[in-house]
């Protein structure tokens, strides 16, 4: 998860997202002005707005998420973390998570798509993991001692 979030920064996804949203809003705004006050044209503009959201903004966001997953997978592997655990994480998320919207209406790929994509990228990640292991990179992450819950 941390590698995924770092990957968003490395790939400058926030900048790309702002540019895409800005261009979409400006384009729709220009069309809105051209449409004038005609109710028929206003309904068309509303449909175009929904179309831009579903056809441009959401797919672009899912692309960023998939790219961050792949970069994050490489980051964890090169740091010496077992990349196969990423698939296990998403399997656990799928078990724990409730229902989710259809992928085409979501900002993120479906859990199943993420698992498939991670598995497809696994051979390369395993190569980087083996290189990290050969170089002696073995993370030593300790779970912090947490206080026992107290009854109230």
MODELLER restraints for C-alpha pairs under 7 A, 6 or more apart:
rsr = mdl.restraints
at = mdl.atoms
rsr.add(forms.Gaussian(group=physical.xy_distance, feature=features.Distance(at['CA:3:A'], at['CA:72:A']), mean=4.10, stdev=0.5))
rsr.add(forms.Gaussian(group=physical.xy_distance, feature=features.Distance(at['CA:3:A'], at['CA:75:A']), mean=5.92, stdev=0.5))
rsr.add(forms.Gaussian(group=physical.xy_distance, feature=features.Distance(at['CA:3:A'], at['CA:76:A']), mean=6.26, stdev=0.5))
rsr.add(forms.Gaussian(group=physical.xy_distance, feature=features.Distance(at['CA:4:A'], at['CA:68:A']), mean=5.04, stdev=0.5))
rsr.add(forms.Gaussian(group=physical.xy_distance, feature=features.Distance(at['CA:4:A'], at['CA:69:A']), mean=5.36, stdev=0.5))
rsr.add(forms.Gaussian(group=physical.xy_distance, feature=features.Distance(at['CA:4:A'], at['CA:71:A']), mean=6.86, stdev=0.5))
rsr.add(forms.Gaussian(group=physical.xy_distance, feature=features.Distance(at['CA:4:A'], at['CA:72:A']), mean=4.26, stdev=0.5))
rsr.add(forms.Gaussian(group=physical.xy_distance, feature=features.Distance(at['CA:7:A'], at['CA:68:A']), mean=4.97, stdev=0.5))
rsr.add(forms.Gaussian(group=physical.xy_distance, feature=features.Distance(at['CA:7:A'], at['CA:71:A']), mean=5.66, stdev=0.5))
rsr.add(forms.Gaussian(group=physical.xy_distance, feature=features.Distance(at['CA:7:A'], at['CA:72:A']), mean=5.66, stdev=0.5))
rsr.add(forms.Gaussian(group=physical.xy_distance, feature=features.Distance(at['CA:8:A'], at['CA:68:A']), mean=5.56, stdev=0.5))
rsr.add(forms.Gaussian(group=physical.xy_distance, feature=features.Distance(at['CA:13:A'], at['CA:64:A']), mean=6.49, stdev=0.5))
rsr.add(forms.Gaussian(group=physical.xy_distance, feature=features.Distance(at['CA:21:A'], at['CA:57:A']), mean=7.00, stdev=0.5))
rsr.add(forms.Gaussian(group=physical.xy_distance, feature=features.Distance(at['CA:28:A'], at['CA:49:A']), mean=6.97, stdev=0.5))
rsr.add(forms.Gaussian(group=physical.xy_distance, feature=features.Distance(at['CA:32:A'], at['CA:45:A']), mean=6.44, stdev=0.5))
rsr.add(forms.Gaussian(group=physical.xy_distance, feature=features.Distance(at['CA:35:A'], at['CA:41:A']), mean=5.46, stdev=0.5))
rsr.add(forms.Gaussian(group=physical.xy_distance, feature=features.Distance(at['CA:35:A'], at['CA:42:A']), mean=6.63, stdev=0.5))
rsr.add(forms.Gaussian(group=physical.xy_distance, feature=features.Distance(at['CA:54:A'], at['CA:104:A']), mean=6.86, stdev=0.5))
rsr.add(forms.Gaussian(group=physical.xy_distance, feature=features.Distance(at['CA:54:A'], at['CA:105:A']), mean=6.43, stdev=0.5))
rsr.add(forms.Gaussian(group=physical.xy_distance, feature=features.Distance(at['CA:58:A'], at['CA:105:A']), mean=6.93, stdev=0.5))
rsr.add(forms.Gaussian(group=physical.xy_distance, feature=features.Distance(at['CA:58:A'], at['CA:106:A']), mean=6.40, stdev=0.5))
rsr.add(forms.Gaussian(group=physical.xy_distance, feature=features.Distance(at['CA:58:A'], at['CA:107:A']), mean=5.18, stdev=0.5))
rsr.add(forms.Gaussian(group=physical.xy_distance, feature=features.Distance(at['CA:61:A'], at['CA:107:A']), mean=5.35, stdev=0.5))
rsr.add(forms.Gaussian(group=physical.xy_distance, feature=features.Distance(at['CA:61:A'], at['CA:108:A']), mean=6.77, stdev=0.5))
rsr.add(forms.Gaussian(group=physical.xy_distance, feature=features.Distance(at['CA:62:A'], at['CA:107:A']), mean=5.37, stdev=0.5))
rsr.add(forms.Gaussian(group=physical.xy_distance, feature=features.Distance(at['CA:62:A'], at['CA:108:A']), mean=4.70, stdev=0.5))
rsr.add(forms.Gaussian(group=physical.xy_distance, feature=features.Distance(at['CA:62:A'], at['CA:109:A']), mean=5.47, stdev=0.5))
rsr.add(forms.Gaussian(group=physical.xy_distance, feature=features.Distance(at['CA:65:A'], at['CA:108:A']), mean=6.09, stdev=0.5))
rsr.add(forms.Gaussian(group=physical.xy_distance, feature=features.Distance(at['CA:70:A'], at['CA:118:A']), mean=6.86, stdev=0.5))
rsr.add(forms.Gaussian(group=physical.xy_distance, feature=features.Distance(at['CA:70:A'], at['CA:121:A']), mean=6.93, stdev=0.5))
rsr.add(forms.Gaussian(group=physical.xy_distance, feature=features.Distance(at['CA:73:A'], at['CA:83:A']), mean=6.08, stdev=0.5))
rsr.add(forms.Gaussian(group=physical.xy_distance, feature=features.Distance(at['CA:73:A'], at['CA:125:A']), mean=6.49, stdev=0.5))
rsr.add(forms.Gaussian(group=physical.xy_distance, feature=features.Distance(at['CA:74:A'], at['CA:125:A']), mean=5.46, stdev=0.5))
rsr.add(forms.Gaussian(group=physical.xy_distance, feature=features.Distance(at['CA:74:A'], at['CA:128:A']), mean=6.99, stdev=0.5))
rsr.add(forms.Gaussian(group=physical.xy_distance, feature=features.Distance(at['CA:76:A'], at['CA:83:A']), mean=6.43, stdev=0.5))
rsr.add(forms.Gaussian(group=physical.xy_distance, feature=features.Distance(at['CA:77:A'], at['CA:83:A']), mean=5.43, stdev=0.5))
rsr.add(forms.Gaussian(group=physical.xy_distance, feature=features.Distance(at['CA:77:A'], at['CA:125:A']), mean=5.79, stdev=0.5))
rsr.add(forms.Gaussian(group=physical.xy_distance, feature=features.Distance(at['CA:77:A'], at['CA:126:A']), mean=6.92, stdev=0.5))
rsr.add(forms.Gaussian(group=physical.xy_distance, feature=features.Distance(at['CA:77:A'], at['CA:128:A']), mean=5.56, stdev=0.5))
rsr.add(forms.Gaussian(group=physical.xy_distance, feature=features.Distance(at['CA:77:A'], at['CA:129:A']), mean=4.35, stdev=0.5))
rsr.add(forms.Gaussian(group=physical.xy_distance, feature=features.Distance(at['CA:78:A'], at['CA:128:A']), mean=5.28, stdev=0.5))
rsr.add(forms.Gaussian(group=physical.xy_distance, feature=features.Distance(at['CA:78:A'], at['CA:129:A']), mean=5.53, stdev=0.5))
rsr.add(forms.Gaussian(group=physical.xy_distance, feature=features.Distance(at['CA:78:A'], at['CA:132:A']), mean=5.37, stdev=0.5))
rsr.add(forms.Gaussian(group=physical.xy_distance, feature=features.Distance(at['CA:79:A'], at['CA:132:A']), mean=6.44, stdev=0.5))
rsr.add(forms.Gaussian(group=physical.xy_distance, feature=features.Distance(at['CA:79:A'], at['CA:137:A']), mean=6.37, stdev=0.5))
rsr.add(forms.Gaussian(group=physical.xy_distance, feature=features.Distance(at['CA:80:A'], at['CA:129:A']), mean=5.68, stdev=0.5))
rsr.add(forms.Gaussian(group=physical.xy_distance, feature=features.Distance(at['CA:80:A'], at['CA:132:A']), mean=5.15, stdev=0.5))
rsr.add(forms.Gaussian(group=physical.xy_distance, feature=features.Distance(at['CA:80:A'], at['CA:133:A']), mean=6.03, stdev=0.5))
rsr.add(forms.Gaussian(group=physical.xy_distance, feature=features.Distance(at['CA:80:A'], at['CA:137:A']), mean=5.07, stdev=0.5))
rsr.add(forms.Gaussian(group=physical.xy_distance, feature=features.Distance(at['CA:80:A'], at['CA:138:A']), mean=5.13, stdev=0.5))
rsr.add(forms.Gaussian(group=physical.xy_distance, feature=features.Distance(at['CA:80:A'], at['CA:139:A']), mean=6.08, stdev=0.5))
rsr.add(forms.Gaussian(group=physical.xy_distance, feature=features.Distance(at['CA:81:A'], at['CA:139:A']), mean=6.57, stdev=0.5))
rsr.add(forms.Gaussian(group=physical.xy_distance, feature=features.Distance(at['CA:82:A'], at['CA:129:A']), mean=6.64, stdev=0.5))
rsr.add(forms.Gaussian(group=physical.xy_distance, feature=features.Distance(at['CA:83:A'], at['CA:125:A']), mean=6.36, stdev=0.5))
rsr.add(forms.Gaussian(group=physical.xy_distance, feature=features.Distance(at['CA:83:A'], at['CA:126:A']), mean=6.73, stdev=0.5))
rsr.add(forms.Gaussian(group=physical.xy_distance, feature=features.Distance(at['CA:87:A'], at['CA:115:A']), mean=5.66, stdev=0.5))
rsr.add(forms.Gaussian(group=physical.xy_distance, feature=features.Distance(at['CA:87:A'], at['CA:118:A']), mean=6.53, stdev=0.5))
rsr.add(forms.Gaussian(group=physical.xy_distance, feature=features.Distance(at['CA:90:A'], at['CA:111:A']), mean=6.51, stdev=0.5))
rsr.add(forms.Gaussian(group=physical.xy_distance, feature=features.Distance(at['CA:90:A'], at['CA:115:A']), mean=6.39, stdev=0.5))
rsr.add(forms.Gaussian(group=physical.xy_distance, feature=features.Distance(at['CA:94:A'], at['CA:111:A']), mean=6.18, stdev=0.5))
rsr.add(forms.Gaussian(group=physical.xy_distance, feature=features.Distance(at['CA:103:A'], at['CA:109:A']), mean=5.96, stdev=0.5))
rsr.add(forms.Gaussian(group=physical.xy_distance, feature=features.Distance(at['CA:103:A'], at['CA:110:A']), mean=5.62, stdev=0.5))
